[in-house]
Amino acid sequence: MIDFYCPLARLAIEIDGGQHFEERNISKDKIRDEQLRELKIKILRFTNLDVLKNINSVIRKIEENLL
């Protein structure tokens, strides 16, 4: 499941917690990211820590990808 999706921009946003850095989940994420790219959907990934500690940078990156 995608955390956030903007169909108009074809932009998916993933907020990754610690479990996404475990080997089994890294592989699953790579497969899913490739499937989304095949559908012409761009994926942005941020860590939970990015969102909590550096939200302005996260917002800026999202805005850059919406232009």
PQR file of N, CA, C, O and H, with PARSE charges and radii, in Angstrom:
ATOM      1  N   MET A   1       0.842  -1.170   0.000 -0.4000 1.5000
ATOM      2  CA  MET A   1       0.000   0.000   0.000 -0.0000 2.0000
ATOM      3  C   MET A   1       0.901   1.250   0.000  0.5500 1.7000
ATOM      4  O   MET A   1       1.941   1.281   0.657 -0.5500 1.4000
ATOM      5  N   ILE A   2       0.488   2.247  -0.730 -0.4000 1.5000
ATOM      6  CA  ILE A   2       1.208   3.521  -0.796 -0.0000 2.0000
ATOM      7  C   ILE A   2       0.680   4.419   0.324  0.5500 1.7000
ATOM      8  O   ILE A   2      -0.525   4.459   0.572 -0.5500 1.4000
ATOM      9  H   ILE A   2      -0.357   2.222  -1.264  0.4000 1.0000
ATOM     10  N   ASP A   3       1.575   5.134   0.997 -0.4000 1.5000
ATOM     11  CA  ASP A   3       1.143   6.009   2.082 -0.0000 2.0000
ATOM     12  C   ASP A   3       0.310   7.184   1.566  0.5500 1.7000
ATOM     13  O   ASP A   3      -0.761   7.477   2.098 -0.5500 1.4000
ATOM     14  H   ASP A   3       2.554   5.101   0.796  0.4000 1.0000
ATOM     15  N   PHE A   4       0.812   7.853   0.527 -0.4000 1.5000
ATOM     16  CA  PHE A   4       0.092   8.986  -0.067 -0.0000 2.0000
ATOM     17  C   PHE A   4       0.245   8.904  -1.577  0.5500 1.7000
ATOM     18  O   PHE A   4       1.298   8.524  -2.088 -0.5500 1.4000
ATOM     19  H   PHE A   4       1.682   7.616   0.095  0.4000 1.0000
ATOM     20  N   TYR A   5      -0.830   9.270  -2.291 -0.4000 1.5000
ATOM     21  CA  TYR A   5      -0.778   9.228  -3.748 -0.0000 2.0000
ATOM     22  C   TYR A   5      -1.555  10.400  -4.328  0.5500 1.7000
ATOM     23  O   TYR A   5      -2.682  10.674  -3.914 -0.5500 1.4000
ATOM     24  H   TYR A   5      -1.686   9.579  -1.876  0.4000 1.0000
ATOM     25  N   CYS A   6      -0.949  11.089  -5.289 -0.4000 1.5000
ATOM     26  CA  CYS A   6      -1.610  12.165  -6.014 -0.0000 2.0000
ATOM     27  C   CYS A   6      -1.782  11.692  -7.461  0.5500 1.7000
ATOM     28  O   CYS A   6      -0.822  11.694  -8.231 -0.5500 1.4000
ATOM     29  H   CYS A   6      -0.034  10.866  -5.625  0.4000 1.0000
ATOM     30  N   PRO A   7      -2.997  11.288  -7.832 -0.5600 1.5000
ATOM     31  CA  PRO A   7      -3.199  10.760  -9.180  0.2800 2.0000
ATOM     32  C   PRO A   7      -2.937  11.795 -10.276  0.5500 1.7000
ATOM     33  O   PRO A   7      -2.444  11.444 -11.349 -0.5500 1.4000
ATOM     34  N   LEU A   8      -3.254  13.039 -10.024 -0.4000 1.5000
ATOM     35  CA  LEU A   8      -3.046  14.077 -11.029 -0.0000 2.0000
ATOM     36  C   LEU A   8      -1.563  14.207 -11.383  0.5500 1.7000
ATOM     37  O   LEU A   8      -1.212  14.386 -12.549 -0.5500 1.4000
ATOM     38  H   LEU A   8      -3.655  13.323  -9.152  0.4000 1.0000
ATOM     39  N   ALA A   9      -0.705  14.118 -10.384 -0.4000 1.5000
ATOM     40  CA  ALA A   9       0.742  14.235 -10.598 -0.0000 2.0000
ATOM     41  C   ALA A   9       1.411  12.874 -10.803  0.5500 1.7000
ATOM     42  O   ALA A   9       2.597  12.798 -11.124 -0.5500 1.4000
ATOM     43  H   ALA A   9      -0.990  13.973  -9.436  0.4000 1.0000
ATOM     44  N   ARG A  10       0.634  11.798 -10.612 -0.4000 1.5000
ATOM     45  CA  ARG A  10       1.191  10.437 -10.679 -0.0000 2.0000
ATOM     46  C   ARG A  10       2.403  10.316  -9.751  0.5500 1.7000
ATOM     47  O   ARG A  10       3.462   9.816 -10.130 -0.5500 1.4000
ATOM     48  H   ARG A  10      -0.329  11.860 -10.351  0.4000 1.0000
ATOM     49  N   LEU A  11       2.202  10.796  -8.516 -0.4000 1.5000
ATOM     50  CA  LEU A  11       3.266  10.854  -7.523 -0.0000 2.0000
ATOM     51  C   LEU A  11       2.858  10.069  -6.275  0.5500 1.7000
ATOM     52  O   LEU A  11       1.826  10.343  -5.663 -0.5500 1.4000
ATOM     53  H   LEU A  11       1.342  11.203  -8.208  0.4000 1.0000
ATOM     54  N   ALA A  12       3.690   9.089  -5.912 -0.4000 1.5000
ATOM     55  CA  ALA A  12       3.487   8.306  -4.696 -0.0000 2.0000
ATOM     56  C   ALA A  12       4.510   8.755  -3.661  0.5500 1.7000
ATOM     57  O   ALA A  12       5.674   8.993  -3.984 -0.5500 1.4000
ATOM     58  H   ALA A  12       4.528   8.867  -6.409  0.4000 1.0000
ATOM     59  N   ILE A  13       4.067   8.865  -2.428 -0.4000 1.5000
ATOM     60  CA  ILE A  13       4.956   9.261  -1.338 -0.0000 2.0000
ATOM     61  C   ILE A  13       4.917   8.169  -0.277  0.5500 1.7000
ATOM     62  O   ILE A  13       3.854   7.786   0.213 -0.5500 1.4000
ATOM     63  H   ILE A  13       3.121   8.672  -2.166  0.4000 1.0000
ATOM     64  N   GLU A  14       6.099   7.682   0.059 -0.4000 1.5000
ATOM     65  CA  GLU A  14       6.236   6.650   1.083 -0.0000 2.0000
ATOM     66  C   GLU A  14       6.965   7.233   2.285  0.5500 1.7000
ATOM     67  O   GLU A  14       7.993   7.894   2.140 -0.5500 1.4000
ATOM     68  H   GLU A  14       6.962   7.993  -0.339  0.4000 1.0000
ATOM     69  N   ILE A  15       6.429   6.983   3.464 -0.4000 1.5000
ATOM     70  CA  ILE A  15       7.066   7.378   4.716 -0.0000 2.0000
ATOM     71  C   ILE A  15       7.530   6.074   5.371  0.5500 1.7000
ATOM     72  O   ILE A  15       6.715   5.282   5.844 -0.5500 1.4000
ATOM     73  H   ILE A  15       5.594   6.446   3.582  0.4000 1.0000
ATOM     74  N   ASP A  16       8.835   5.864   5.393 -0.4000 1.5000
ATOM     75  CA  ASP A  16       9.389   4.588   5.815 -0.0000 2.0000
ATOM     76  C   ASP A  16       9.832   4.590   7.266  0.5500 1.7000
ATOM     77  O   ASP A  16      10.637   5.420   7.688 -0.5500 1.4000
ATOM     78  H   ASP A  16       9.498   6.507   5.010  0.4000 1.0000
ATOM     79  N   GLY A  17       9.292   3.646   8.019 -0.4000 1.5000
ATOM     80  CA  GLY A  17       9.752   3.402   9.377 -0.0000 2.0000
ATOM     81  C   GLY A  17      10.918   2.426   9.356  0.5500 1.7000
ATOM     82  O   GLY A  17      11.363   2.004   8.288 -0.5500 1.4000
ATOM     83  H   GLY A  17       8.638   2.972   7.676  0.4000 1.0000
ATOM     84  N   GLY A  18      11.399   2.079  10.505 -0.4000 1.5000
ATOM     85  CA  GLY A  18      12.562   1.213  10.639 -0.0000 2.0000
ATOM     86  C   GLY A  18      12.436  -0.128   9.948  0.5500 1.7000
ATOM     87  O   GLY A  18      13.434  -0.665   9.467 -0.5500 1.4000
ATOM     88  H   GLY A  18      11.037   2.421  11.372  0.4000 1.0000
ATOM     89  N   GLN A  19      11.235  -0.683   9.885 -0.4000 1.5000
ATOM     90  CA  GLN A  19      11.048  -1.992   9.264 -0.0000 2.0000
ATOM     91  C   GLN A  19      11.422  -1.993   7.780  0.5500 1.7000
ATOM     92  O   GLN A  19      11.722  -3.046   7.219 -0.5500 1.4000
ATOM     93  H   GLN A  19      10.424  -0.246  10.275  0.4000 1.0000
ATOM     94  N   HIS A  20      11.405  -0.830   7.149 -0.4000 1.5000
ATOM     95  CA  HIS A  20      11.747  -0.750   5.727 -0.0000 2.0000
ATOM     96  C   HIS A  20      13.242  -0.916   5.491  0.5500 1.7000
ATOM     97  O   HIS A  20      13.673  -1.033   4.344 -0.5500 1.4000
ATOM     98  H   HIS A  20      11.161   0.026   7.605  0.4000 1.0000
ATOM     99  N   PHE A  21      14.030  -0.927   6.541 -0.4000 1.5000
ATOM    100  CA  PHE A  21      15.477  -1.086   6.413 -0.0000 2.0000
ATOM    101  C   PHE A  21      15.933  -2.506   6.739  0.5500 1.7000
ATOM    102  O   PHE A  21      17.131  -2.787   6.791 -0.5500 1.4000
ATOM    103  H   PHE A  21      13.680  -0.832   7.473  0.4000 1.0000
ATOM    104  N   GLU A  22      14.968  -3.395   6.958 -0.4000 1.5000
ATOM    105  CA  GLU A  22      15.263  -4.813   7.140 -0.0000 2.0000
ATOM    106  C   GLU A  22      15.369  -5.452   5.766  0.5500 1.7000
ATOM    107  O   GLU A  22      14.631  -5.083   4.853 -0.5500 1.4000
ATOM    108  H   GLU A  22      13.995  -3.167   6.916  0.4000 1.0000
ATOM    109  N   GLU A  23      16.272  -6.400   5.611 -0.4000 1.5000
ATOM    110  CA  GLU A  23      16.581  -6.989   4.308 -0.0000 2.0000
ATOM    111  C   GLU A  23      15.335  -7.472   3.552  0.5500 1.7000
ATOM    112  O   GLU A  23      15.193  -7.195   2.361 -0.5500 1.4000
ATOM    113  H   GLU A  23      16.871  -6.700   6.354  0.4000 1.0000
ATOM    114  N   ARG A  24      14.444  -8.182   4.223 -0.4000 1.5000
ATOM    115  CA  ARG A  24      13.262  -8.717   3.529 -0.0000 2.0000
ATOM    116  C   ARG A  24      12.362  -7.596   3.011  0.5500 1.7000
ATOM    117  O   ARG A  24      11.743  -7.736   1.957 -0.5500 1.4000
ATOM    118  H   ARG A  24      14.559  -8.407   5.191  0.4000 1.0000
ATOM    119  N   ASN A  25      12.287  -6.498   3.739 -0.4000 1.5000
ATOM    120  CA  ASN A  25      11.433  -5.395   3.305 -0.0000 2.0000
ATOM    121  C   ASN A  25      12.109  -4.529   2.247  0.5500 1.7000
ATOM    122  O   ASN A  25      11.428  -3.934   1.413 -0.5500 1.4000
ATOM    123  H   ASN A  25      12.790  -6.385   4.596  0.4000 1.0000
ATOM    124  N   ILE A  26      13.421  -4.452   2.270 -0.4000 1.5000
ATOM    125  CA  ILE A  26      14.137  -3.722   1.222 -0.0000 2.0000
ATOM    126  C   ILE A  26      13.829  -4.355  -0.124  0.5500 1.7000
ATOM    127  O   ILE A  26      13.558  -3.647  -1.095 -0.5500 1.4000
ATOM    128  H   ILE A  26      13.975  -4.935   2.948  0.4000 1.0000
ATOM    129  N   SER A  27      13.867  -5.670  -0.193 -0.4000 1.5000
ATOM    130  CA  SER A  27      13.570  -6.387  -1.443 -0.0000 2.0000
ATOM    131  C   SER A  27      12.134  -6.150  -1.886  0.5500 1.7000
ATOM    132  O   SER A  27      11.881  -5.904  -3.065 -0.5500 1.4000
ATOM    133  H   SER A  27      14.087  -6.244   0.595  0.4000 1.0000
ATOM    134  N   LYS A  28      11.200  -6.222  -0.958 -0.4000 1.5000
ATOM    135  CA  LYS A  28       9.786  -5.995  -1.291 -0.0000 2.0000
ATOM    136  C   LYS A  28       9.575  -4.571  -1.805  0.5500 1.7000
ATOM    137  O   LYS A  28       8.849  -4.359  -2.777 -0.5500 1.4000
ATOM    138  H   LYS A  28      11.406  -6.422   0.000  0.4000 1.0000
ATOM    139  N   ASP A  29      10.206  -3.603  -1.154 -0.4000 1.5000
ATOM    140  CA  ASP A  29      10.073  -2.204  -1.585 -0.0000 2.0000
ATOM    141  C   ASP A  29      10.628  -2.018  -2.993  0.5500 1.7000
ATOM    142  O   ASP A  29      10.028  -1.309  -3.802 -0.5500 1.4000
ATOM    143  H   ASP A  29      10.795  -3.775  -0.364  0.4000 1.0000
ATOM    144  N   LYS A  30      11.756  -2.639  -3.296 -0.4000 1.5000
ATOM    145  CA  LYS A  30      12.352  -2.515  -4.627 -0.0000 2.0000
ATOM    146  C   LYS A  30      11.423  -3.065  -5.698  0.5500 1.7000
ATOM    147  O   LYS A  30      11.252  -2.455  -6.754 -0.5500 1.4000
ATOM    148  H   LYS A  30      12.243  -3.214  -2.639  0.4000 1.0000
ATOM    149  N   ILE A  31      10.824  -4.216  -5.424 -0.4000 1.5000
ATOM    150  CA  ILE A  31       9.893  -4.820  -6.382 -0.0000 2.0000
ATOM    151  C   ILE A  31       8.684  -3.913  -6.594  0.5500 1.7000
ATOM    152  O   ILE A  31       8.280  -3.666  -7.730 -0.5500 1.4000
ATOM    153  H   ILE A  31      10.963  -4.711  -4.567  0.4000 1.0000
ATOM    154  N   ARG A  32       8.112  -3.422  -5.502 -0.4000 1.5000
ATOM    155  CA  ARG A  32       6.937  -2.555  -5.617 -0.0000 2.0000
ATOM    156  C   ARG A  32       7.278  -1.251  -6.322  0.5500 1.7000
ATOM    157  O   ARG A  32       6.497  -0.767  -7.142 -0.5500 1.4000
ATOM    158  H   ARG A  32       8.441  -3.623  -4.580  0.4000 1.0000
ATOM    159  N   ASP A  33       8.448  -0.672  -6.010 -0.4000 1.5000
ATOM    160  CA  ASP A  33       8.858   0.564  -6.677 -0.0000 2.0000
ATOM    161  C   ASP A  33       8.980   0.349  -8.182  0.5500 1.7000
ATOM    162  O   ASP A  33       8.578   1.208  -8.967 -0.5500 1.4000
ATOM    163  H   ASP A  33       9.082  -1.066  -5.344  0.4000 1.0000
ATOM    164  N   GLU A  34       9.525  -0.772  -8.580 -0.4000 1.5000
ATOM    165  CA  GLU A  34       9.655  -1.071 -10.013 -0.0000 2.0000
ATOM    166  C   GLU A  34       8.279  -1.213 -10.660  0.5500 1.7000
ATOM    167  O   GLU A  34       8.067  -0.734 -11.774 -0.5500 1.4000
ATOM    168  H   GLU A  34       9.852  -1.470  -7.943  0.4000 1.0000
ATOM    169  N   GLN A  35       7.355  -1.860  -9.981 -0.4000 1.5000
ATOM    170  CA  GLN A  35       5.990  -1.994 -10.506 -0.0000 2.0000
ATOM    171  C   GLN A  35       5.341  -0.625 -10.678  0.5500 1.7000
ATOM    172  O   GLN A  35       4.661  -0.384 -11.676 -0.5500 1.4000
ATOM    173  H   GLN A  35       7.528  -2.249  -9.076  0.4000 1.0000
ATOM    174  N   LEU A  36       5.541   0.264  -9.725 -0.4000 1.5000
ATOM    175  CA  LEU A  36       4.978   1.609  -9.827 -0.0000 2.0000
ATOM    176  C   LEU A  36       5.621   2.383 -10.974  0.5500 1.7000
ATOM    177  O   LEU A  36       4.934   3.090 -11.711 -0.5500 1.4000
ATOM    178  H   LEU A  36       6.093   0.068  -8.915  0.4000 1.0000
ATOM    179  N   ARG A  37       6.932   2.253 -11.124 -0.4000 1.5000
ATOM    180  CA  ARG A  37       7.616   2.932 -12.234 -0.0000 2.0000
ATOM    181  C   ARG A  37       7.101   2.441 -13.584  0.5500 1.7000
ATOM    182  O   ARG A  37       6.967   3.227 -14.522 -0.5500 1.4000
ATOM    183  H   ARG A  37       7.490   1.679 -10.525  0.4000 1.0000
ATOM    184  N   GLU A  38       6.814   1.155 -13.683 -0.4000 1.5000
ATOM    185  CA  GLU A  38       6.251   0.608 -14.921 -0.0000 2.0000
ATOM    186  C   GLU A  38       4.892   1.243 -15.232  0.5500 1.7000
ATOM    187  O   GLU A  38       4.494   1.329 -16.393 -0.5500 1.4000
ATOM    188  H   GLU A  38       6.923   0.516 -12.921  0.4000 1.0000
ATOM    189  N   LEU A  39       4.191   1.681 -14.197 -0.4000 1.5000
ATOM    190  CA  LEU A  39       2.900   2.361 -14.363 -0.0000 2.0000
ATOM    191  C   LEU A  39       3.073   3.873 -14.521  0.5500 1.7000
ATOM    192  O   LEU A  39       2.098   4.624 -14.517 -0.5500 1.4000
ATOM    193  H   LEU A  39       4.515   1.610 -13.253  0.4000 1.0000
ATOM    194  N   LYS A  40       4.332   4.305 -14.661 -0.4000 1.5000
ATOM    195  CA  LYS A  40       4.676   5.725 -14.819 -0.0000 2.0000
ATOM    196  C   LYS A  40       4.313   6.545 -13.586  0.5500 1.7000
ATOM    197  O   LYS A  40       3.910   7.703 -13.693 -0.5500 1.4000
ATOM    198  H   LYS A  40       5.123   3.695 -14.664  0.4000 1.0000
ATOM    199  N   ILE A  41       4.460   5.929 -12.418 -0.4000 1.5000
ATOM    200  CA  ILE A  41       4.223   6.609 -11.151 -0.0000 2.0000
ATOM    201  C   ILE A  41       5.582   6.868 -10.505  0.5500 1.7000
ATOM    202  O   ILE A  41       6.380   5.947 -10.327 -0.5500 1.4000
ATOM    203  H   ILE A  41       4.787   4.988 -12.331  0.4000 1.0000
ATOM    204  N   LYS A  42       5.834   8.108 -10.163 -0.4000 1.5000
ATOM    205  CA  LYS A  42       7.085   8.482  -9.500 -0.0000 2.0000
ATOM    206  C   LYS A  42       6.935   8.256  -7.999  0.5500 1.7000
ATOM    207  O   LYS A  42       5.887   8.536  -7.417 -0.5500 1.4000
ATOM    208  H   LYS A  42       5.186   8.856 -10.308  0.4000 1.0000
ATOM    209  N   ILE A  43       8.000   7.744  -7.382 -0.4000 1.5000
ATOM    210  CA  ILE A  43       7.973   7.445  -5.952 -0.0000 2.0000
ATOM    211  C   ILE A  43       8.984   8.317  -5.222  0.5500 1.7000
ATOM    212  O   ILE A  43      10.149   8.400  -5.612 -0.5500 1.4000
ATOM    213  H   ILE A  43       8.851   7.516  -7.855  0.4000 1.0000
ATOM    214  N   LEU A  44       8.525   8.965  -4.156 -0.4000 1.5000
ATOM    215  CA  LEU A  44       9.414   9.677  -3.250 -0.0000 2.0000
ATOM    216  C   LEU A  44       9.382   8.944  -1.922  0.5500 1.7000
ATOM    217  O   LEU A  44       8.312   8.622  -1.405 -0.5500 1.4000
ATOM    218  H   LEU A  44       7.579   8.898  -3.839  0.4000 1.0000
ATOM    219  N   ARG A  45      10.550   8.683  -1.375 -0.4000 1.5000
ATOM    220  CA  ARG A  45      10.634   8.012  -0.080 -0.0000 2.0000
ATOM    221  C   ARG A  45      11.293   8.929   0.940  0.5500 1.7000
ATOM    222  O   ARG A  45      12.309   9.570   0.671 -0.5500 1.4000
ATOM    223  H   ARG A  45      11.420   8.945  -1.795  0.4000 1.0000
ATOM    224  N   PHE A  46      10.686   8.970   2.112 -0.4000 1.5000
ATOM    225  CA  PHE A  46      11.219   9.719   3.237 -0.0000 2.0000
ATOM    226  C   PHE A  46      11.189   8.803   4.453  0.5500 1.7000
ATOM    227  O   PHE A  46      10.336   7.922   4.551 -0.5500 1.4000
ATOM    228  H   PHE A  46       9.861   8.449   2.330  0.4000 1.0000
ATOM    229  N   THR A  47      12.100   9.007   5.358 -0.4000 1.5000
ATOM    230  CA  THR A  47      12.052   8.243   6.606 -0.0000 2.0000
ATOM    231  C   THR A  47      11.119   8.963   7.584  0.5500 1.7000
ATOM    232  O   THR A  47      10.815  10.145   7.427 -0.5500 1.4000
ATOM    233  H   THR A  47      12.793   9.723   5.279  0.4000 1.0000
ATOM    234  N   ASN A  48      10.682   8.225   8.583 -0.4000 1.5000
ATOM    235  CA  ASN A  48       9.888   8.841   9.648 -0.0000 2.0000
ATOM    236  C   ASN A  48      10.661  10.006  10.259  0.5500 1.7000
ATOM    237  O   ASN A  48      10.095  11.059  10.553 -0.5500 1.4000
ATOM    238  H   ASN A  48      10.928   7.264   8.711  0.4000 1.0000
ATOM    239  N   LEU A  49      11.948   9.800  10.442 -0.4000 1.5000
ATOM    240  CA  LEU A  49      12.801  10.826  11.046 -0.0000 2.0000
ATOM    241  C   LEU A  49      12.852  12.082  10.174  0.5500 1.7000
ATOM    242  O   LEU A  49      12.831  13.196  10.696 -0.5500 1.4000
ATOM    243  H   LEU A  49      12.408   8.945  10.204  0.4000 1.0000
ATOM    244  N   ASP A  50      12.920  11.908   8.835 -0.4000 1.5000
ATOM    245  CA  ASP A  50      12.875  13.060   7.924 -0.0000 2.0000
ATOM    246  C   ASP A  50      11.628  13.893   8.188  0.5500 1.7000
ATOM    247  O   ASP A  50      11.694  15.117   8.305 -0.5500 1.4000
ATOM    248  H   ASP A  50      12.937  11.002   8.411  0.4000 1.0000
ATOM    249  N   VAL A  51      10.504  13.217   8.278 -0.4000 1.5000
ATOM    250  CA  VAL A  51       9.226  13.910   8.462 -0.0000 2.0000
ATOM    251  C   VAL A  51       9.173  14.606   9.817  0.5500 1.7000
ATOM    252  O   VAL A  51       8.688  15.732   9.924 -0.5500 1.4000
ATOM    253  H   VAL A  51      10.450  12.223   8.183  0.4000 1.0000
ATOM    254  N   LEU A  52       9.670  13.938  10.841 -0.4000 1.5000
ATOM    255  CA  LEU A  52       9.612  14.508  12.185 -0.0000 2.0000
ATOM    256  C   LEU A  52      10.629  15.619  12.429  0.5500 1.7000
ATOM    257  O   LEU A  52      10.332  16.580  13.138 -0.5500 1.4000
ATOM    258  H   LEU A  52      10.064  13.024  10.754  0.4000 1.0000
ATOM    259  N   LYS A  53      11.811  15.502  11.856 -0.4000 1.5000
ATOM    260  CA  LYS A  53      12.898  16.435  12.168 -0.0000 2.0000
ATOM    261  C   LYS A  53      13.219  17.437  11.058  0.5500 1.7000
ATOM    262  O   LYS A  53      13.875  18.448  11.307 -0.5500 1.4000
ATOM    263  H   LYS A  53      12.052  14.721  11.280  0.4000 1.0000
ATOM    264  N   ASN A  54      12.756  17.160   9.832 -0.4000 1.5000
ATOM    265  CA  ASN A  54      13.150  17.989   8.701 -0.0000 2.0000
ATOM    266  C   ASN A  54      11.980  18.183   7.730  0.5500 1.7000
ATOM    267  O   ASN A  54      12.136  18.046   6.517 -0.5500 1.4000
ATOM    268  H   ASN A  54      12.223  16.338   9.630  0.4000 1.0000
ATOM    269  N   ILE A  55      10.826  18.500   8.278 -0.4000 1.5000
ATOM    270  CA  ILE A  55       9.602  18.571   7.475 -0.0000 2.0000
ATOM    271  C   ILE A  55       9.697  19.608   6.353  0.5500 1.7000
ATOM    272  O   ILE A  55       9.133  19.399   5.279 -0.5500 1.4000
ATOM    273  H   ILE A  55      10.699  18.612   9.264  0.4000 1.0000
ATOM    274  N   ASN A  56      10.394  20.711   6.580 -0.4000 1.5000
ATOM    275  CA  ASN A  56      10.495  21.719   5.519 -0.0000 2.0000
ATOM    276  C   ASN A  56      11.217  21.182   4.292  0.5500 1.7000
ATOM    277  O   ASN A  56      10.839  21.496   3.163 -0.5500 1.4000
ATOM    278  H   ASN A  56      10.853  20.880   7.453  0.4000 1.0000
ATOM    279  N   SER A  57      12.231  20.392   4.500 -0.4000 1.5000
ATOM    280  CA  SER A  57      12.949  19.769   3.391 -0.0000 2.0000
ATOM    281  C   SER A  57      12.060  18.758   2.669  0.5500 1.7000
ATOM    282  O   SER A  57      12.088  18.664   1.442 -0.5500 1.4000
ATOM    283  H   SER A  57      12.537  20.137   5.417  0.4000 1.0000
ATOM    284  N   VAL A  58      11.278  18.011   3.429 -0.4000 1.5000
ATOM    285  CA  VAL A  58      10.345  17.046   2.845 -0.0000 2.0000
ATOM    286  C   VAL A  58       9.326  17.774   1.976  0.5500 1.7000
ATOM    287  O   VAL A  58       9.067  17.369   0.843 -0.5500 1.4000
ATOM    288  H   VAL A  58      11.256  18.088   4.426  0.4000 1.0000
ATOM    289  N   ILE A  59       8.758  18.830   2.498 -0.4000 1.5000
ATOM    290  CA  ILE A  59       7.765  19.605   1.749 -0.0000 2.0000
ATOM    291  C   ILE A  59       8.384  20.191   0.487  0.5500 1.7000
ATOM    292  O   ILE A  59       7.775  20.159  -0.582 -0.5500 1.4000
ATOM    293  H   ILE A  59       8.968  19.159   3.418  0.4000 1.0000
ATOM    294  N   ARG A  60       9.578  20.718   0.611 -0.4000 1.5000
ATOM    295  CA  ARG A  60      10.274  21.296  -0.547 -0.0000 2.0000
ATOM    296  C   ARG A  60      10.483  20.248  -1.640  0.5500 1.7000
ATOM    297  O   ARG A  60      10.272  20.525  -2.821 -0.5500 1.4000
ATOM    298  H   ARG A  60      10.073  20.745   1.479  0.4000 1.0000
ATOM    299  N   LYS A  61      10.893  19.058  -1.246 -0.4000 1.5000
ATOM    300  CA  LYS A  61      11.132  17.972  -2.208 -0.0000 2.0000
ATOM    301  C   LYS A  61       9.822  17.576  -2.897  0.5500 1.7000
ATOM    302  O   LYS A  61       9.809  17.335  -4.104 -0.5500 1.4000
ATOM    303  H   LYS A  61      11.065  18.833  -0.287  0.4000 1.0000
ATOM    304  N   ILE A  62       8.741  17.509  -2.154 -0.4000 1.5000
ATOM    305  CA  ILE A  62       7.441  17.189  -2.745 -0.0000 2.0000
ATOM    306  C   ILE A  62       7.036  18.279  -3.722  0.5500 1.7000
ATOM    307  O   ILE A  62       6.614  17.985  -4.840 -0.5500 1.4000
ATOM    308  H   ILE A  62       8.751  17.706  -1.173  0.4000 1.0000
ATOM    309  N   GLU A  63       7.160  19.523  -3.316 -0.4000 1.5000
ATOM    310  CA  GLU A  63       6.808  20.639  -4.197 -0.0000 2.0000
ATOM    311  C   GLU A  63       7.620  20.605  -5.486  0.5500 1.7000
ATOM    312  O   GLU A  63       7.072  20.840  -6.563 -0.5500 1.4000
ATOM    313  H   GLU A  63       7.503  19.762  -2.407  0.4000 1.0000
ATOM    314  N   GLU A  64       8.912  20.317  -5.395 -0.4000 1.5000
ATOM    315  CA  GLU A  64       9.761  20.240  -6.584 -0.0000 2.0000
ATOM    316  C   GLU A  64       9.258  19.184  -7.560  0.5500 1.7000
ATOM    317  O   GLU A  64       9.382  19.344  -8.774 -0.5500 1.4000
ATOM    318  H   GLU A  64       9.358  20.126  -4.521  0.4000 1.0000
ATOM    319  N   ASN A  65       8.701  18.126  -7.038 -0.4000 1.5000
ATOM    320  CA  ASN A  65       8.226  17.037  -7.879 -0.0000 2.0000
ATOM    321  C   ASN A  65       6.802  17.234  -8.379  0.5500 1.7000
ATOM    322  O   ASN A  65       6.303  16.443  -9.179 -0.5500 1.4000
ATOM    323  H   ASN A  65       8.601  17.995  -6.052  0.4000 1.0000
ATOM    324  N   LEU A  66       6.161  18.278  -7.911 -0.4000 1.5000
ATOM    325  CA  LEU A  66       4.806  18.602  -8.393 -0.0000 2.0000
ATOM    326  C   LEU A  66       4.842  19.647  -9.504  0.5500 1.7000
ATOM    327  O   LEU A  66       3.839  19.865 -10.185 -0.5500 1.4000
ATOM    328  H   LEU A  66       6.567  18.920  -7.261  0.4000 1.0000
ATOM    329  N   LEU A  67       5.991  20.294  -9.689 -0.4000 1.5000
ATOM    330  CA  LEU A  67       6.101  21.326 -10.708 -0.0000 2.0000
ATOM    331  C   LEU A  67       6.316  20.746 -12.077  0.5500 1.7000
ATOM    332  O   LEU A  67       6.430  21.490 -13.051 -0.5500 1.4000
ATOM    333  H   LEU A  67       6.805  20.117  -9.136  0.4000 1.0000
TER
END
